[in-house]
Amino acid sequence: MHIKPFRIEQYFGKYEFSAKYLLSSSDAESRTIQELLELELSSQEKFLQHWCGYTESPGAPALREVISGIYQGIKAKDVLVVAAAEEAIFVLYHALVSPGDHVIVETPCYESALEVARSTGAQVSEWRRCYENGWAHDLAALEKLLQPNTKIIYINTPHNPTGLLMPAGTFQQVMKLAASRGIIVFCDEVYRELEHDPASRLPAACEIYERAVSLGSMSKTYGLPGLRLGWLVCKDAEILERCLEFRYYTTICNSAPSEFLTALALRHREVLIRRNREIVLRNMVLLEAFLRQRSNLFEWVKPNASTIGFMHYKPGRDVLSFCEDAVKNAGVLLLPGSVYDQPRHIRFGYGRKNMPEALAQFGAYLDAHS
Ligand SMILES: Cc1ncc(COP(=O)(O)O)c(C=O)c1O
């Protein structure tokens, strides 16, 4: 298997744990284990008594039940719990795709969605979106990409890196197009439930199309990436079964303490979502003010979901050297769009409590270098 270096994770790996001000993180504010245990009476004792043997490979039954409750019309048997979204992406592509197949991936995207697909030996086409037309989805272009051997269409809503929801009509059209040819839709929904206006939430793909697989994670909306827990949800038992067969070769089963804490957190997910949405909305106001003051440098299509947004950097300067200078000289970590093959953009993150401090620091850096 050949796979390209994961540039997004490489960049974070270099700076995330040494930079003082994180201004590009995609995970919402986290919590301690103690704070999680405080969500439920007597859970501390239960956690300490929790058995640390192997767990059931599809996920603990009680956990699959709680996860199924996030969705309409989904049962516990439709859920496969894995070690976060990253394992899900690896497992799904390698379980379902081989050389001779064709995969379509919405881009720009979280890099593994594209590179893991390529690593299977399948032919991969990009369904490209661009800033110049407001990151619009070109359905005619998608239709043109379809081939008789197209096996999977990967989409991502809310979207990394733009923080935009796919318009509801477009979402329905993608499902319709896929359904008319029996193509699997792999829908990355790791930022779902963090729509800035909850009324704009889309249905989960798995709710509306039998051969759609929804991808969920504890990492983003719920702010618990350290649990390394995620899931695939699909009503088509054969699709899920093939993923399970493959995951016997990756992690076999999940971490028992993580399953306990995830089930606990999800039983109270409204508490987690409410706090994180409050942080996001407060930070968005600050970012809007920042943009008004710095309109000579930045502009964006305002995100309507998630913790991230993709700013167009107006000066023609290379964003990689700009971001590296900001982290080295001001301790402010931004993510250069070059890691998404978007060298005129910078990813901002606004899901953390201390974002105002990071933004102020970045502002001071810009003033000093103007
Ligand atoms: C769209 C998208 N999918 C998947 C992942 C992987 O998340 P996890 O931490 O659950 O592996 C990320 C992380 O940034 C992401 O943004």
The ligand as an ORCA input file, in Angstrom:
! r2SCAN-3c Opt
* xyz 0 1
  C     -13.916     15.971      8.373
  C     -13.096     15.146      9.317
  N     -13.222     13.807      9.313
  C     -12.522     13.030     10.154
  C     -11.636     13.568     11.068
  C     -10.903     12.665     12.018
  O     -11.436     12.806     13.314
  P     -11.160     11.797     14.525
  O     -10.464     12.600     15.582
  O     -12.505     11.347     14.983
  O     -10.322     10.694     14.017
  C     -11.451     14.955     11.098
  C     -10.466     15.564     12.012
  O     -10.058     16.683     11.865
  C     -12.217     15.758     10.213
  O     -12.119     17.090     10.225
*
